[in-house]
């Protein structure tokens, strides 16, 4: 039997359990680095099929690695399973986890004939924690020749615009006072944020169109008649590349420093994770994924409208990688909207699991059989 047919037959056999995994993760959303159940369930879907799983890798309790096969060509398939605060799986990571497991299991019967090793890597904390950066640094991808994953979006897209980003926690500390009886004795930490946000708003007219700056104030004070002595917020800075992010970072920092200078408050800027890198898409891998996805009935409109950041960008700077988007019918909603969370467990979302898994599995089969591409990948492991 043709290897592609073997992979499809194996995936079809496991479809119900993969959909069940997706829905189970969706029903119990967990935030970055807290994905205890999601990681356990995703790993169990592999171990229950007879594959060894190494849990808690790289000193990350909710990361894991499952190795299938022992061939010389090593391919990593990344699973994500963390959720967003307040809106759960509005980024569809439940689909990502199930599709990654599905691709690994679909390839299991054919890895020996292909001469490949498949690593299904459970990667926590994509949403704000940059889990993949820690996994890269600590050796989870050592020896891997190429990496891939699929991400649900409102449309199929081969090469979404993945930009670099920093996430910052901003804290101002002032001095409390009675806001009416003795306001002159206070240092208003909330006003520091007003000054900083005004400065950022004015700076935007001089930024590149591809730059992004956005954030929230998490703590603005306790009572209107007490001068706020402590305020806290989280901000993101984004640019097309890491180099452009490096140029933008001090300009935004100075806006926060202006708030401290104007009010007399003290400022602390905390970088909450390593920077997220821009994505470098591997054209040859994408071409094979595209052909396979089209064979499954997918089509690819213009990618330009899809702009986001992901720690898969960090992986792509270390090894050939792809991060295509798998389309989910969402009735006009986009990722990070509550309606997209509903779409992530719809019939369309369930189909994205199997289409994404099979397109990745077939891509691995094609890569393993392409002598020139195989040779290129083998020449440069991470």
C-alpha positions as CSV (number, residue, x, y, z in Angstrom):
1,X,0.0,0.0,0.0
2,X,1.2,3.5,-0.8
3,X,2.7,5.2,2.3
4,X,0.4,8.2,1.9
5,X,-2.6,5.9,1.9
6,X,-1.2,4.1,5.0
7,X,-0.9,7.5,6.8
8,X,-4.4,8.5,5.8
9,X,-5.9,5.1,6.9
10,X,-4.1,5.4,10.3
11,X,-5.4,9.0,10.8
12,X,-8.9,8.1,9.8
13,X,-8.8,5.3,12.4
14,X,-7.9,7.7,15.1
15,X,-10.1,10.7,14.1
16,X,-12.6,10.3,16.9
17,X,-10.0,10.2,19.6
18,X,-8.2,13.2,18.2
19,X,-11.4,15.3,18.1
20,X,-12.1,14.1,21.7
21,X,-8.6,15.3,22.7
22,X,-9.2,18.7,21.1
23,X,-12.6,19.2,22.8
24,X,-11.3,18.1,26.1
25,X,-8.4,20.6,26.1
26,X,-10.9,23.2,24.9
27,X,-13.2,22.6,27.8
28,X,-10.5,23.0,30.4
29,X,-8.4,26.0,29.3
30,X,-5.1,26.6,31.1
31,X,-2.8,29.6,30.9
32,X,0.9,29.6,29.9
33,X,3.1,27.3,31.9
34,X,0.0,26.0,33.8
35,X,-1.2,23.5,31.1
36,X,-0.9,20.6,33.5
37,X,-4.0,18.7,32.2
38,X,-3.6,19.7,28.6
39,X,0.1,18.5,28.5
40,X,-0.8,15.3,30.2
41,X,-3.7,14.5,27.9
42,X,-1.7,15.3,24.8
43,X,1.2,13.2,25.9
44,X,-1.2,10.4,26.9
45,X,-2.7,10.3,23.4
46,X,0.8,9.4,22.2
47,X,1.8,7.0,25.0
48,X,-1.5,5.2,24.8
49,X,-0.6,4.4,21.2
50,X,2.6,2.7,22.3
51,X,5.1,5.6,21.9
52,X,7.6,6.6,24.6
53,X,7.0,10.1,26.0
54,X,9.5,12.1,28.1
55,X,7.5,14.5,30.3
56,X,8.7,17.6,32.0
57,X,11.6,18.1,29.6
58,X,14.1,21.0,29.8
59,X,12.9,21.9,33.4
60,X,9.5,22.9,32.0
61,X,6.9,20.7,33.8
62,X,4.3,21.2,31.0
63,X,6.6,20.4,28.1
64,X,7.2,16.9,26.7
65,X,8.8,15.1,23.8
66,X,7.7,11.9,22.1
67,X,10.1,10.2,19.7
68,X,8.7,7.9,16.9
69,X,11.2,6.0,14.8
70,X,15.0,6.1,14.7
71,X,15.8,7.2,11.1
72,X,18.6,9.7,10.3
73,X,16.2,12.5,9.2
74,X,14.7,14.2,12.3
75,X,11.5,16.2,11.9
76,X,9.8,18.0,14.8
77,X,6.1,18.6,14.9
78,X,5.1,21.1,17.5
79,X,2.0,20.9,19.8
80,X,0.7,23.9,21.6
81,X,-2.1,23.8,24.2
82,X,-2.1,26.9,26.3
83,X,-5.1,29.2,26.4
84,X,-5.8,32.9,26.7
85,X,-7.0,34.7,29.9
86,X,-10.7,35.3,29.8
87,X,-11.4,33.9,26.4
88,X,-10.0,30.4,26.6
89,X,-9.0,28.7,23.4
90,X,-9.8,31.7,21.1
91,X,-6.5,31.0,19.4
92,X,-7.4,27.4,18.7
93,X,-4.4,25.7,20.4
94,X,-6.6,22.7,21.1
95,X,-6.6,22.1,17.4
96,X,-2.9,22.6,17.2
97,X,-2.3,19.9,19.9
98,X,-4.7,17.4,18.3
99,X,-3.2,18.0,14.8
100,X,0.3,17.5,16.0
101,X,-0.6,14.2,17.7
102,X,-2.5,13.1,14.6
103,X,0.5,13.8,12.3
104,X,2.8,11.8,14.6
105,X,0.4,8.9,14.8
106,X,-0.3,8.9,11.1
107,X,3.5,8.7,10.4
108,X,4.2,6.0,12.9
109,X,3.5,3.0,10.6
110,X,5.8,4.4,7.9
111,X,8.8,6.0,9.7
112,X,11.0,3.0,9.3
113,X,10.5,2.8,5.6
114,X,11.0,6.5,5.2
115,X,14.2,6.6,7.4
116,X,12.9,9.4,9.6
117,X,12.5,10.1,13.3
118,X,9.5,12.1,14.2
119,X,9.6,14.2,17.4
120,X,6.2,15.4,18.6
121,X,7.2,18.2,21.0
122,X,4.8,19.6,23.5
123,X,5.6,23.3,23.7
124,X,4.0,25.2,26.5
125,X,3.4,29.0,26.9
126,X,3.2,30.2,23.3
127,X,0.8,32.9,24.6
128,X,3.3,35.3,26.2
129,X,5.8,32.9,27.7
130,X,7.9,32.0,24.7
131,X,8.1,28.4,25.7
132,X,9.9,27.4,22.5
133,X,12.8,29.8,23.2
134,X,13.5,28.0,26.4
135,X,13.1,24.6,24.7
136,X,15.6,25.7,22.0
137,X,18.1,27.0,24.6
138,X,17.8,23.9,26.7
139,X,18.3,21.3,23.9
140,X,14.8,20.0,23.0
141,X,15.4,20.7,19.3
142,X,19.0,19.5,19.3
143,X,19.6,17.2,16.2
144,X,16.3,18.2,14.6
145,X,16.6,19.0,10.9
146,X,13.2,20.7,10.3
147,X,10.2,21.7,12.3
148,X,6.5,22.3,11.5
149,X,3.1,23.0,12.9
150,X,-0.3,24.3,11.7
151,X,-2.3,27.1,13.4
152,X,-6.0,27.6,13.0
153,X,-7.1,30.9,11.5
154,X,-10.2,32.2,9.7
155,X,-8.6,31.3,6.3
156,X,-5.9,28.9,5.1
157,X,-2.6,30.8,4.6
158,X,0.8,29.5,3.7
159,X,3.1,32.2,5.0
160,X,1.3,34.5,7.4
161,X,3.3,37.6,8.4
162,X,4.9,36.6,11.7
163,X,6.6,39.6,13.3
164,X,9.0,39.9,16.3
165,X,7.8,41.0,19.7
166,X,8.7,41.9,23.2
167,X,6.3,41.6,26.2
168,X,7.0,44.0,29.1
169,X,5.5,44.4,32.6
170,X,5.5,48.1,33.6
171,X,5.4,49.1,37.2
172,X,5.3,52.6,38.7
173,X,5.6,53.3,42.4
174,X,4.6,56.7,43.9
175,X,3.4,57.8,47.3
176,X,-0.2,57.6,48.6
177,X,-2.0,60.6,50.1
178,X,-5.6,61.8,50.6
179,X,-6.7,63.0,47.2
180,X,-8.6,65.9,48.6
181,X,-7.1,66.8,52.0
182,X,-3.4,66.6,51.0
183,X,-3.0,65.8,47.3
184,X,0.3,67.7,47.3
185,X,1.8,65.0,49.5
186,X,1.1,62.2,47.0
187,X,3.0,61.0,43.9
188,X,0.5,59.7,41.5
189,X,1.6,56.5,39.9
190,X,-1.5,56.4,37.7
191,X,-0.7,59.7,36.2
192,X,2.7,58.2,35.2
193,X,0.8,55.8,33.0
194,X,-1.3,58.6,31.5
195,X,1.9,60.4,30.5
196,X,3.5,57.3,29.1
197,X,0.4,56.3,27.0
198,X,0.2,59.9,25.7
199,X,3.8,59.8,24.7
200,X,3.3,56.4,22.9
201,X,0.3,57.8,21.2
202,X,2.2,60.8,19.9
203,X,5.2,58.6,18.9
204,X,3.0,56.4,16.7
205,X,3.0,59.0,13.9
206,X,6.7,58.5,13.6
207,X,6.8,54.7,13.7
208,X,7.1,52.4,10.7
209,X,3.6,51.2,9.5
210,X,4.7,47.6,10.5
211,X,5.5,48.5,14.1
212,X,2.9,47.7,16.8
213,X,2.7,49.0,20.4
214,X,-0.3,48.0,22.6
215,X,-1.0,47.2,26.2
216,X,-3.2,47.2,29.2
217,X,-3.2,48.7,32.7
218,X,-3.8,45.9,35.2
219,X,-3.7,48.0,38.4
220,X,-4.6,51.6,38.5
221,X,-5.2,52.2,42.2
222,X,-7.5,51.2,45.0
223,X,-9.9,54.1,45.7
224,X,-10.6,57.4,44.0
225,X,-9.9,59.4,47.2
226,X,-6.4,57.9,47.6
227,X,-3.6,59.0,45.3
228,X,-2.5,55.8,43.6
229,X,0.9,54.7,45.0
230,X,1.4,51.7,42.7
231,X,0.3,50.9,39.2
232,X,1.1,48.0,36.9
233,X,0.5,47.2,33.3
234,X,1.6,44.8,30.5
235,X,2.7,46.0,27.0
236,X,3.8,44.5,23.8
237,X,6.2,46.0,21.3
238,X,6.3,44.5,17.8
239,X,8.3,45.0,14.7
240,X,8.9,43.2,11.4
241,X,12.3,41.7,12.5
242,X,14.4,41.3,15.6
243,X,16.7,44.1,14.3
244,X,13.8,46.5,13.9
245,X,12.5,45.5,17.3
246,X,15.9,46.3,18.8
247,X,15.6,49.8,17.2
248,X,12.1,50.3,18.5
249,X,12.6,49.1,22.1
250,X,14.5,52.1,23.5
251,X,12.0,54.6,22.0
252,X,9.1,52.9,23.8
253,X,11.2,52.6,27.0
254,X,11.7,56.4,26.9
255,X,7.9,56.9,26.8
256,X,7.6,55.0,30.1
257,X,10.6,56.9,31.5
258,X,8.8,60.1,30.7
259,X,5.9,59.1,32.9
260,X,8.3,58.6,35.8
261,X,10.1,61.8,35.2
262,X,6.9,63.9,34.9
263,X,5.3,62.6,38.1
264,X,8.3,61.7,40.3
265,X,7.3,58.0,40.4
266,X,9.9,55.3,40.1
267,X,9.7,53.0,37.2
268,X,10.5,49.3,36.7
269,X,10.4,47.6,33.3
270,X,10.4,43.8,33.4
271,X,10.9,41.7,30.3
272,X,8.6,38.7,30.9
273,X,10.1,36.4,28.3
274,X,12.8,36.2,25.7
275,X,11.9,38.2,22.6
276,X,9.8,36.5,20.0
277,X,11.6,36.3,16.6
278,X,10.1,37.0,13.2
279,X,9.4,33.9,11.1
280,X,11.5,32.7,8.2
281,X,9.4,30.3,6.1
282,X,11.2,27.5,4.3
283,X,10.0,27.7,0.7
284,X,10.6,24.0,-0.2
285,X,8.8,22.7,2.8
286,X,5.9,25.1,2.2
287,X,5.6,24.0,-1.4
288,X,5.0,20.4,-0.4
289,X,2.6,21.4,2.3
290,X,0.7,23.6,-0.1
291,X,0.3,20.8,-2.7
292,X,-0.9,18.4,0.0
293,X,-3.4,20.8,1.5
294,X,-4.8,21.6,-1.9
295,X,-5.2,17.8,-2.5
296,X,-7.3,17.8,0.7
297,X,-9.5,20.5,-0.7
298,X,-7.8,23.6,0.8
299,X,-7.1,26.8,-1.0
300,X,-4.9,29.7,-0.2
301,X,-6.0,33.4,-0.6
302,X,-3.8,36.3,0.0
303,X,-1.8,35.9,3.3
304,X,-1.2,39.6,3.8
305,X,-4.1,40.2,6.3
306,X,-2.7,37.7,8.8
307,X,-0.2,39.4,11.1
308,X,0.8,38.0,14.5
309,X,3.8,36.9,16.6
310,X,4.6,33.3,17.6
311,X,7.6,31.6,19.2
312,X,7.7,29.3,16.2
313,X,9.6,32.3,14.7
314,X,12.5,31.5,17.2
315,X,12.5,27.9,15.9
316,X,12.6,29.1,12.3
317,X,15.8,31.0,12.8
318,X,17.5,27.8,14.0
319,X,16.2,25.3,11.4
320,X,14.0,25.1,8.3
321,X,10.5,25.5,9.5
322,X,6.9,26.1,8.4
323,X,3.9,27.6,10.3
324,X,1.0,27.6,7.8
325,X,-2.5,28.5,9.0
326,X,-5.3,26.0,8.7
327,X,-8.7,27.6,7.9
328,X,-11.6,27.3,10.3
329,X,-15.0,28.7,9.4
330,X,-15.6,31.4,12.1
331,X,-18.4,33.5,10.7
332,X,-16.2,36.6,10.4
333,X,-14.4,36.2,13.8
334,X,-10.7,36.3,13.9
335,X,-8.3,34.7,16.4
336,X,-8.4,36.2,19.9
337,X,-12.1,36.9,19.7
338,X,-14.5,34.8,21.8
339,X,-16.4,33.7,18.7
340,X,-13.3,32.0,17.4
341,X,-13.2,29.9,20.6
342,X,-16.6,28.6,19.6
343,X,-15.3,27.9,16.1
344,X,-12.4,25.9,17.5
345,X,-14.8,23.0,18.5
346,X,-17.1,23.3,15.5
347,X,-17.3,20.8,12.7
348,X,-15.0,23.0,10.7
349,X,-12.5,23.1,13.6
350,X,-12.7,19.3,13.8
351,X,-12.0,19.0,10.1
352,X,-9.0,21.3,10.6
353,X,-7.5,18.7,12.9
354,X,-7.5,15.9,10.4
355,X,-6.6,18.1,7.4
356,X,-3.8,19.7,9.2
357,X,-2.5,16.4,10.5
358,X,-2.6,14.7,7.2
359,X,-1.1,17.6,5.3
360,X,1.8,17.6,7.7
361,X,2.2,13.8,7.6
362,X,2.2,13.8,3.8
363,X,4.7,16.7,3.8
364,X,7.1,14.6,5.9
365,X,6.6,11.7,3.5
366,X,7.4,13.9,0.5
367,X,10.4,15.4,2.2
368,X,11.8,12.1,3.1
369,X,11.5,10.8,-0.5
370,X,13.0,14.0,-2.1
371,X,16.7,13.2,-2.3
372,X,17.9,16.8,-2.8
373,X,15.7,18.2,-0.1
374,X,16.5,15.4,2.3
375,X,20.2,15.9,1.7
376,X,19.9,19.7,2.4
377,X,18.1,19.1,5.7
378,X,20.5,16.4,6.8
379,X,23.4,18.8,6.2
380,X,22.3,21.3,8.9
381,X,20.8,19.9,12.1
382,X,20.1,22.4,14.9
